[in-house]
Amino acid sequence: MDKHQQPFIYLKPEQKYIDRYDLGTIRQCLHYYQGLYKELPTVMKLPDKDNTTEERRKTDWLRMMNMVIYSIKVQRFKDKEKTVSEWVEDDRRKQDKLDNTEPGEFYCKSCNVLLSSIDKHLHDESDKYLRVLFLYECPRCKKREGYYDNGEIHKSKPTLCDKCGSEIDVSIKINDKKDTTTWVYKCTGCDFKKTEVDDHKKWQKERDAQESKDKELLEKLRKDFCFTEEEGKEALAWFDNLKNITDDMKKREEKQKDPIYQKAVSRRKLKVVEVNKLLKEALEKDGFIELQLEKPEMGKYVAVPFIVQDGKTDRAEYDSKTKLKKLITVSLEETNWRLMSDGISYRVGYLSGKLRCYETEEDLSLYLKNYK
């Protein structure tokens, strides 16, 4: 590469990326703030249906504006770390590609002399496929050629005339004193001619002016529109809590409209002592005696094994199991307890099974939906 040619710098100090992101946050907040503020006179002229004072309406509108800005600030803070990291990584990848790709060896087609690499830049039409384009010059005849890092020759696409379709001849004149570049376009097939001048001093002046404005904007408004790390974490926690409250309210409203859930709410919530008493009374009326509730199984649901004796010795096994199942099912229908799907086991007059307790309306509602 020519010793006077400065390589392009993609990767910048991290603060540059932070400033870039914060500028975006400030401009977005200002855009919404100014737009909403312009609407205030219109809002004040709208028909007043609630008989509120102008001051109250203005206060409500300004409060809404501040809430919109606050939500933007929160979302921008939430995305900041990830976005800045992506920008840095993207530029680091480009910088590594440009810095660490070495030129190849190519020879002048006219002189058969080894070409000298005088310039290079990154060709990134697609961010997924980066190539380095090297510009070579013949030290003898001064002809120039471009080659990509994979050895492919660079082919310039001709500029065509809009009037006749012929190729445009492009010449460049550089004026170091005025720091300008003049581009002269001449059609090879008609009288079309155009001249463009790049005034580098003017461009640099405009760029410096914009950078000065950006710096001023950051100094004046960063505190107003960009959260510090501590402020941002507190705001995210507040918003998450607000979202949870809103979600809970929405779920509560849905439950109020759900007939199955309301059915679950209306069921009696019984303790194990009450279940024991309820079943004992119901079963003894039909000849089932000595009901005993065993040690409970404490999992996601409370499961309580039970055993009972059939006092009617002439009752067959099938009839005994069927009758007991029906009695338990009917007795527990209006409660939060159910006979488990394992059913009833029978041996020599002993009948056993398990009862399940649905401690919450949600659990019972889910059961009712699945087994309605």
C-alpha positions in Angstrom: 0.0 0.0 0.0 1.2 3.5 -0.7 2.8 5.0 2.4 0.7 8.2 2.0 -2.6 6.2 1.9 -4.3 6.0 5.3 -6.3 2.8 5.9 -10.0 3.2 6.6 -10.9 3.0 10.3 -14.1 1.0 11.0 -13.6 0.1 14.7 -13.9 3.2 16.9 -13.7 3.7 20.7 -16.7 2.3 22.5 -17.9 5.8 23.6 -18.5 6.7 20.0 -21.1 3.9 19.7 -22.7 4.9 23.0 -22.9 8.5 21.9 -24.4 7.3 18.6 -27.0 5.3 20.4 -27.8 8.1 22.9 -28.2 10.6 20.0 -30.8 8.2 18.5 -32.6 8.1 21.8 -32.6 11.9 22.1 -33.9 12.4 18.6 -36.6 9.8 18.9 -37.8 11.4 22.2 -37.7 14.9 20.8 -39.7 13.7 17.7 -42.5 12.4 19.8 -42.4 15.2 22.3 -42.5 17.9 19.7 -45.2 16.1 17.7 -47.4 15.5 20.8 -46.9 19.1 22.0 -48.1 20.5 18.7 -51.3 18.5 19.1 -52.0 20.2 22.5 -53.9 23.3 21.0 -56.1 20.9 18.9 -56.8 18.8 22.0 -57.9 21.9 23.9 -60.4 22.8 21.2 -62.1 19.4 21.2 -65.6 19.2 22.6 -65.5 18.8 26.4 -67.8 15.8 27.3 -66.7 15.5 30.9 -66.9 19.2 31.9 -63.3 19.3 32.9 -61.4 22.5 33.2 -58.9 23.6 30.5 -56.1 23.3 33.1 -57.1 19.8 33.9 -57.2 18.8 30.2 -53.8 20.3 29.6 -52.4 18.6 32.7 -53.8 15.2 31.5 -52.3 15.6 28.0 -48.9 16.6 29.3 -49.0 13.6 31.7 -49.7 11.4 28.8 -46.9 12.9 26.8 -44.4 12.3 29.6 -45.6 8.7 29.9 -45.0 8.2 26.1 -41.5 9.7 26.4 -40.8 7.6 29.5 -41.8 4.3 27.8 -39.5 5.2 24.9 -36.6 5.9 27.3 -37.2 2.5 29.0 -37.3 0.6 25.7 -34.2 2.3 24.4 -32.3 1.5 27.6 -33.5 -2.1 27.3 -32.1 -2.5 23.8 -29.0 -0.4 24.3 -26.4 -2.9 25.5 -27.3 -5.5 22.8 -27.4 -2.9 20.0 -24.1 -1.3 20.9 -22.5 -4.7 21.2 -23.8 -5.6 17.7 -22.4 -2.4 16.2 -19.0 -2.9 17.8 -18.8 -6.5 16.7 -19.9 -5.7 13.2 -17.2 -3.0 12.9 -14.6 -5.2 14.5 -15.3 -7.9 12.0 -14.9 -5.4 9.1 -11.7 -4.0 10.6 -10.2 -7.4 11.1 -11.0 -8.3 7.5 -9.5 -5.1 6.1 -6.4 -5.1 8.4 -5.5 -8.8 8.2 -6.1 -9.5 4.5 -2.8 -9.4 2.6 -2.5 -8.5 -1.1 -1.7 -11.2 -3.7 0.9 -11.2 -6.4 -0.2 -10.1 -9.8 1.7 -9.0 -13.0 1.1 -6.3 -15.5 -0.6 -7.7 -18.6 1.4 -5.3 -20.8 4.9 -5.3 -19.1 4.8 -8.6 -17.2 6.1 -6.7 -14.2 5.0 -7.4 -10.6 2.3 -5.0 -9.7 2.5 -2.8 -6.6 -0.4 -2.6 -4.1 -1.3 1.1 -3.7 -4.7 1.0 -2.0 -7.3 -1.3 -0.6 -10.8 -1.0 0.8 -13.6 -3.3 2.0 -16.2 -4.4 -0.5 -19.3 -5.0 1.7 -22.3 -5.1 -0.5 -23.5 -7.9 1.7 -22.6 -7.8 5.4 -22.4 -11.6 5.3 -19.8 -11.7 2.6 -16.9 -9.3 3.0 -14.2 -8.9 0.4 -11.1 -6.7 0.2 -10.5 -4.9 -3.1 -6.9 -4.1 -3.7 -5.8 -1.5 -6.3 -2.5 -2.3 -8.0 -0.2 -0.1 -10.2 2.4 -1.1 -12.6 5.7 0.5 -11.7 6.7 0.7 -15.3 3.7 1.7 -17.4 1.6 3.1 -14.5 -1.5 1.1 -15.6 -3.8 0.2 -12.7 -5.9 -3.0 -12.0 -8.2 -4.0 -9.2 -8.2 -7.5 -7.7 -10.2 -9.0 -4.8 -8.6 -10.9 -2.1 -9.7 -14.2 -3.7 -7.9 -13.3 -6.9 -11.0 -12.2 -8.9 -10.3 -9.2 -11.1 -12.5 -6.2 -10.5 -14.6 -5.2 -13.4 -16.0 -1.7 -13.4 -19.5 -1.3 -14.7 -19.6 1.4 -17.4 -21.8 4.4 -16.8 -24.3 4.7 -19.6 -25.8 7.9 -21.0 -29.5 8.5 -20.2 -30.0 10.2 -23.6 -28.4 7.8 -26.1 -27.3 4.8 -24.0 -23.7 5.1 -25.0 -20.8 4.7 -22.5 -19.9 7.8 -20.5 -16.2 8.7 -20.3 -15.3 9.8 -16.7 -12.2 11.9 -16.0 -11.0 13.1 -12.6 -9.1 16.3 -11.8 -7.7 16.8 -8.2 -6.8 20.3 -7.0 -4.7 20.0 -3.9 -4.6 23.7 -3.3 -8.3 24.1 -3.3 -8.8 20.6 -1.9 -11.4 19.7 -4.5 -12.0 16.8 -6.8 -13.7 17.6 -10.2 -15.5 14.8 -12.0 -16.1 15.4 -15.8 -18.6 13.1 -17.5 -18.6 13.1 -21.4 -20.8 10.9 -23.5 -19.0 9.0 -26.2 -22.1 8.9 -28.4 -23.7 12.4 -28.1 -23.1 15.9 -26.8 -24.0 15.2 -23.2 -21.5 16.6 -20.7 -21.6 17.2 -17.0 -19.2 18.4 -14.4 -19.4 17.8 -10.6 -17.1 19.3 -8.0 -16.5 17.7 -4.6 -15.4 20.5 -2.2 -13.7 18.6 0.5 -13.2 21.6 2.7 -16.9 22.4 2.5 -17.7 18.8 3.3 -15.4 18.7 6.2 -16.8 22.0 7.5 -20.4 20.7 7.3 -19.3 17.5 9.0 -17.5 19.4 11.8 -20.6 21.5 12.2 -22.9 18.5 12.5 -20.5 16.8 15.0 -20.6 20.1 17.1 -24.4 20.1 17.0 -24.5 16.4 18.1 -22.0 17.1 20.9 -24.1 20.0 22.1 -27.3 17.9 21.9 -25.7 15.2 24.0 -24.4 17.6 26.6 -27.8 19.4 27.0 -30.2 16.5 26.8 -28.5 13.2 27.6 -29.5 13.5 31.2 -33.1 14.2 30.3 -33.7 11.4 27.8 -31.0 8.7 28.5 -31.1 6.7 31.6 -27.9 5.9 33.6 -27.3 2.2 34.4 -28.9 2.5 37.8 -31.9 4.6 36.6 -32.5 2.2 33.7 -32.5 -0.9 35.9 -35.0 0.8 38.2 -37.2 1.8 35.3 -37.2 -1.7 33.8 -38.1 -3.2 37.2 -41.0 -0.7 37.5 -42.2 -1.4 34.0 -42.0 -5.2 34.5 -43.9 -4.8 37.7 -46.5 -2.7 35.9 -46.7 -5.3 33.2 -47.3 -8.1 35.7 -50.0 -6.1 37.4 -51.6 -5.4 34.0 -51.4 -9.1 33.1 -52.9 -10.1 36.4 -55.8 -7.8 35.9 -56.3 -9.1 32.4 -56.3 -12.7 33.7 -58.7 -11.8 36.4 -61.1 -10.2 33.9 -60.8 -13.3 31.8 -61.5 -15.5 34.8 -64.6 -13.4 35.7 -66.0 -14.2 32.2 -65.1 -17.9 32.3 -68.1 -19.9 33.5 -65.9 -23.0 34.3 -63.6 -20.8 36.5 -66.6 -19.3 38.2 -67.9 -22.9 38.8 -64.6 -23.7 40.4 -64.8 -20.6 42.6 -68.2 -21.7 43.9 -67.0 -25.1 45.0 -66.6 -25.7 48.8 -63.0 -25.7 49.9 -62.7 -28.5 52.5 -60.0 -29.5 54.9 -59.2 -33.1 55.3 -61.2 -33.4 58.5 -64.3 -32.1 56.8 -63.8 -34.5 53.9 -63.5 -37.4 56.3 -66.7 -36.5 58.0 -68.6 -35.8 54.8 -67.7 -39.2 53.3 -68.2 -41.2 56.5 -71.8 -40.0 56.7 -72.5 -40.6 53.1 -70.9 -44.1 52.9 -72.3 -45.4 56.2 -75.8 -44.8 54.9 -75.1 -47.3 52.2 -73.3 -49.9 54.3 -69.6 -48.9 53.9 -68.0 -48.7 57.3 -64.6 -48.0 59.0 -63.4 -45.4 56.6 -59.7 -44.6 57.2 -57.7 -41.8 55.5 -54.0 -42.8 55.2 -50.8 -40.7 55.2 -51.0 -38.1 52.4 -48.7 -37.8 49.4 -47.5 -34.2 49.2 -46.7 -33.5 45.6 -48.0 -30.8 43.2 -51.4 -31.9 44.5 -52.3 -33.5 47.8 -53.3 -37.1 47.3 -54.8 -39.0 50.2 -55.1 -42.8 50.1 -58.2 -44.3 51.8 -59.5 -47.7 52.8 -63.1 -48.7 53.7 -65.0 -51.9 54.4 -68.2 -53.0 52.7 -70.5 -53.9 55.6 -72.9 -55.7 53.3 -71.3 -59.1 52.9 -73.7 -60.3 50.3 -72.8 -57.5 47.9 -70.7 -58.6 44.9 -67.2 -57.1 44.1 -68.4 -55.3 41.0 -71.5 -53.8 42.7 -69.4 -52.8 45.7 -66.8 -51.0 43.6 -69.4 -49.3 41.4 -71.6 -48.2 44.3 -68.6 -46.8 46.3 -67.3 -44.9 43.3 -70.7 -43.3 42.7 -71.1 -42.3 46.3 -67.7 -40.7 46.6 -68.2 -38.9 43.2 -71.6 -37.5 44.1 -70.5 -36.5 47.7 -67.5 -34.6 46.4 -69.1 -33.0 43.4 -69.6 -29.5 45.0 -66.2 -29.5 46.7 -62.5 -29.2 45.7 -61.8 -32.9 46.2 -62.1 -35.7 43.6 -61.6 -39.4 43.4 -58.4 -40.1 41.5 -58.6 -41.8 38.1 -56.9 -44.9 39.5 -60.4 -45.9 40.6 -61.3 -48.4 43.3 -59.5 -51.6 44.3 -61.3 -54.5 46.0 -60.0 -57.4 48.1 -62.1 -59.5 50.5 -64.4 -56.7 51.3 -61.7 -54.0 51.6 -62.0 -51.2 49.1 -59.2 -48.7 48.6 -58.4 -45.7 46.4 -57.0 -42.2 46.5 -58.6 -38.7 46.9 -57.0 -35.6 45.3 -57.4 -32.1 46.6 -57.3 -29.1 44.2 -56.2 -26.3 46.5 -56.6 -23.4 44.1 -59.4 -22.3 41.8 -56.9 -22.5 38.8 -56.2 -26.1 39.5 -59.8 -27.1 39.9 -60.8 -25.1 36.9 -58.2 -26.9 34.8 -59.6 -30.2 36.1 -63.2 -29.2 35.3 -62.2 -28.2 31.7 -60.5 -31.5 31.1 -63.1 -33.7 32.6 -66.3 -31.8 32.0 
